[in-house]
Amino acid sequence: MHKSKATDFELGLASDLQKWRSFVAIGELGSLTRAALFLDSNQSFLSRQVNALERECGSRLFNRTGRGVELSETGQRLFPQVKALLERAQALEQDIRADLREPAGTVTLGSLPSIGTILIGRLFAELRSRYPGVSLRVLEGSSGQVEEWLTDARIDIAILYRYGPTLPEHEESLATVDSYLIGPADDPLTAAGAVPFASLNGLPFILPGAPNGLRTALDAGARQTRIALAPVIEADSLPRQKQLTAQERLYTVLPLHAVWQEVQEGKLQAARIEEPPFQRTVAMAFAKAKGPSRAVTAVAGHLVHIVGEMARQGMWRT
């Protein structure tokens, strides 16, 4: 963003941070000799620096005592401000140096099992090849658990499903995902490839129990279309949903990528829900309590790339 006028900084006394580093060391250690050893300098050089600072400030910064030196009234007033300035300068230098290095560190990712199953393997392989200094820690849970981890900053990145036309602030849309009615092999209803939402009326479902984002959205859709959803069993486990759908000839509602392998192997069938379409957004969110480090940014970039690759395979739309 361009401004019509540059900020005018007047940095006379504060322009030489090394002098103020000596000031802080002497103030903390109470001795020119000990400060010289700590700074790998010599006492006469530090004494000249202190004299120069006192001339520039127009005030005495230290009082000489029989046991060394102690901060004067002016020195005591300046000390916390100077130390804070040096800490900020050090943090800036570390950030600048970090920008010149490869990303490194542990990134904790929280996701739903239906997304993590297809993303984590590829993400790990890409990170291992491109950024060997980045370690991945993965937590999988329900949407409520992932939200809680995100709020508590237990995770750096969350991958969530969102329902509805808008996303919460600070979240990024990765893909739009159609929902599919999932049935057993040779099921005549799902063999059509697409079904209207109204056809879900009265089917024997296995669905996650409330509170759950999918269940809430399905129940709302059922009320709007005036049909009855009839789960005969509730289970939050994705493997259990797929297992019982196949074995007990039940139905469930999942995105295509969650059953991609089973559909390819002919164990399950999937029909896209239409009239109206029942869609969800795959969203990426960052923990607000943490600034996105280079490692977090690198992981997020690879997630965007992988989601785009999968969109080209037909799993979803970006």
Secondary structure, DSSP 8 states (H G I E B T S, - for coil): ---SS------STTS-HHHHHHHHHHHHHS-HHHHHHHTT--HHHHHHHHHHHHHHHTS--EEEETTEEEE-HHHHHHHHHHHHHHHHHHHHHHHHHHHTS---EEEEEEE-HHHHHHHHHHHHHHHHHH-TTEEEEEEE--HHHHHHHHHTTS-SEEEEEE-SS---TTEEEEEEEEEEEEEETT-TTGGGSEEEGGGGTT-EEEE--SS-HHHHHHHHHHHHHT---EEEEE---HHHHHHHHHHTT-BEEEEGGGGHHHHHTTSEEEEEEETTT-EEEEEEEE-TTS---HHHHHHHHHHHHHHHHHHHTTS-B-
